[in-house]
């Protein structure tokens, strides 16, 4: 499943990354959501295992530090002790996946569960890759938090196997995804599915089409909620290289609005949005964030904040009524498209030559063509 060229490109571009600041090893975030207030407590680890393998063309969460279990737990305890809001949803999350043994050992995992179980917060969420989910971990999760509503949030990104392999480089088998989702549900645990909006190589209309299909796939396979993640351009990523070389259009927030307009309105109450704006205080962590134009941006963000808090179509309807030149320009760009397969192959040839100083193997191209036919 791993894509040789994208893995090598990602590894090459990530070599020049700087380590996170020691002061950035713990980060809390609170947001208003439908059920009340959501609190995410993030802590640094040695990083996502797939990051080191060169997965995911859009990802760069930085190079973190392996921190002593006691330091992590002390930070979590200290923050939870001093909450000044009525939190209804709690997520505790590392740099990558909470259930990746290379990031979080079982001793730390149990301490996190015990800490969460002692709170009055009714909903506890974790985030982890689908390949880290086992029956043993599911049973332990349910056993150590017996009275909580438990949720596993996991990344799907796209329900198209060709897009996953050749555009994102995410090592995910969709047949396994469906089976593991069912195993989660069987343990009385809910699943939230993350879908990325703005994947490399895709035109804006292709992004909308793929996102709608992926939303339907997620709900069909037992997801309680779908979370849409518009892609930010981060340094030391392949998407940033594509952007700097004129092969990637930064995400417009109107594209996110179009997706929310296109789904069945009955599904909206279960479709959340996240990272439609940057939460980073350090601007060096972001090259470009999804936006509209300076004229309408504040109003658009204000309404997207309201949608995040309510998941109501009436908010989308008010977004539809905003009139702005940038929305007209966005609609025009929706019409711009050429053949996805040809576009992808041409960009691969340039990227492989310029970044890796190699030539794209013809056997790889033929495999890409064959698998394209099988998936579209």
Secondary structure, 3 states (H helix, E strand, C coil): CCCHHHHHHHHHHHCCCCECCHHHCEEEEEEEECCEEEEEEEECCCCCHHHHHCCCCCCCCCECCCCCHHHHHHHHHHHHHCCCCCEEEEEEECCCCCCCCCCCCHHHHHHHHHHHHHCCCCEEEEECCHHHCCHHHHHHHHHHCCCCEEEEEEECCCCCHHHHHHHHCCCCCHHHHHHHHHHHHHCCCEEEEEEEECCCCCCHHHHHHHHHHHHHHHHHCCCCEEEEEECCECCCCHHHHHHHCCCCCCCEHHHHHHHHHHCCHHHHHHEEEECCCCCCCCHHHCCECCECCCCCHHHHHHHHHHHHHHCCHHHHHHHHCCCCHHHHHHHHHHCCCCCHHHHHHHHHHHHHHHHHCCCCCHHHHHHHHHHHHHHC
